[in-house]
Amino acid sequence: MKANQEMTIFKKTKDLIEYTFCMTDNTKKFPKKTRFTFVNRMQNLTLDIYSKLLKANETRNRNKRKDLQSDVLSDIKILLFLIELSLHKNYINDKQCVIWTKRAKDVKYLTAAWYNKT
C-alpha cells in the first residue's frame, strides 16, 4: 500500500468515526432508549473498523492482513444496514443517510481495493 493511500483510508475512516459519533451522540436524533441497540453498536463498529485497518497495515502476514480486511468489509456491511435501519426508524433523514452511507462506502471501496492488491 502506498503512503498516500494509507493516509486516505485512515483519513476516510476517521471522517466516518467523527460523523458516526456526531450523529449518534445527538439525543434528538437517537433517543436515549436506542443507546444500547443502535448507538453503542454503530460507534463500536466504526472504532473496530479503524482498529482492524491499523492492524492490517502493521502486519507482515499476508493471510492475517486479508482476514482483517475481510472483517472490515463485513463490519461496514453491518454498519450500512444499521444506517439504513436508522433511516427507516426516522432517527435520521434522507440527506443524513446519503452523507453517512457515502462515508461508509468510501472506506469500503478503499478497503476492497487494498484487499485486492494484497
Secondary structure as the mmCIF struct_conf table of DSSP 4:
data_model
#
loop_
_struct_conf.conf_type_id
_struct_conf.id
_struct_conf.beg_label_comp_id
_struct_conf.beg_label_asym_id
_struct_conf.beg_label_seq_id
_struct_conf.end_label_comp_id
_struct_conf.end_label_asym_id
_struct_conf.end_label_seq_id
HELX_RH_AL_P HELX_RH_AL_P1 ALA A 3 THR A 24
TURN_TY1_P TURN_TY1_P1 ASP A 25 ASP A 25
TURN_TY1_P TURN_TY1_P2 THR A 27 LYS A 29
BEND BEND1 PHE A 30 PHE A 30
HELX_RH_3T_P HELX_RH_3T_P1 LYS A 32 THR A 34
HELX_RH_PI_P HELX_RH_PI_P1 ARG A 35 VAL A 39
HELX_RH_AL_P HELX_RH_AL_P2 ASN A 40 GLU A 58
HELX_RH_AL_P HELX_RH_AL_P3 ARG A 62 HIS A 88
TURN_TY1_P TURN_TY1_P3 LYS A 89 ASN A 90
BEND BEND2 TYR A 91 ILE A 92
HELX_RH_AL_P HELX_RH_AL_P4 ASP A 94 LYS A 117
#
